[in-house]
Amino acid sequence: MNHSNLFTQVLRTEAMAIELAASRFTEESAQKLISVYEHLASTGGNLIISGVGKSGHIGTKIAATFSSLGLPSFFLHPTEAMHGDLGRVTKSDAIVLISKSGTTEELLNMLPYVQIPKERIIALVGKMDSPIAHKAGVAIDASVEKEACINDLAPTTSTTVALALGDAMAVLYENVMGVSKEKFAVNHPAGLLGKSLSLTVDRLMMSAADCPAVGESATLQDAILAMTQKPVGMCAVISGKNLLGILVEGDIRRAFAKSADAIKTPVKDIMTAKPTTLGSSTLAFEALKIMENPLRLLNVAPVVDEGVFKGVLRLHDLFKAGFNSSLSK
């Protein structure tokens, strides 16, 4: 047996089944789905997904996808529904039933007790001429010629097609409802996209109270002492609360390279007077791009609002939050 051929044949079989499912989908079905989505959006109803066995696992993923796009959705096991979970269902909801045979007994037993009208019952079924398909207002053909399993038994091709159809339904919702990156990020505050679109510098920076700072009359010795007590990679030179400049380790090395007696040098003579700064409301993602500018790489950057020194953002803090160099390009 050529094992690589077997492996790739599974992929080809499932890919072909998805292509066939795509060819069977109609504009009429799309419009019916859109009507369901518009109803849910206007009433605040939930999209419920239900199925048994492997179809149930697929249903859980589909529900999670819709929820991530802002449509409240949850998986409802038909057996648990008959033992109390029907209380989660409201008259404003819609339901998706997943069944390869279209005759799943648990789904058919549950349906009479689900107070959802036919037009908001969606069926992903392997047989269009089946009881579940007939009870649905939107029946989507999820049939497959055979499972990729060598014995044509284990749910493989059928679950892949059901999953793909669920993804297509979710993307249609995303398009119709105008789900933007910003709206998506609201439901993904801990994900990288959410952080990119919502996490600001003030959430990651070290506050001014935790950063070394000296006045404009200070000497290099004063700055080194402050940097030793609060090691963040730079020292702010301030007048009142306003930032005049910064001193970094490179400035110190250059000062000593010029004079062995540099320790008494006024910081205002060796500081960087016009450093690159960040605003506290700057998106962390944008801060990464600024700090990783190949023309001027920065390991630390002062955070300044209207001239007032607010703190320091370190490149390390961005990496720790999950950002990385590839994202700044």
Secondary structure by P-SEA (a helix, b strand, c coil): caaaaaaaaaaaaaaaaaaaaaaaccaaaaaaaaaaaaaaaacbbbbbbbbcaaaaaaaaaaaaaaaaaccbbbbbcaaaaaacccccccccbbbbbbbcccccaaaaaaccccccccccbbbbcccccccccccccbbbbbccccccccccccccaaaaaaaaaaaaaaaaaaaaacccaaaaaaaccccaaaaaccccccccccccccbbbbcccccaaaaaaaaaaccccbbbbcccccccccccaaaaaaaaaacccccccccccccccccccccccccaaaaaaaaacccccccbbbbbccccccbbbbaaaaaaacccccccc
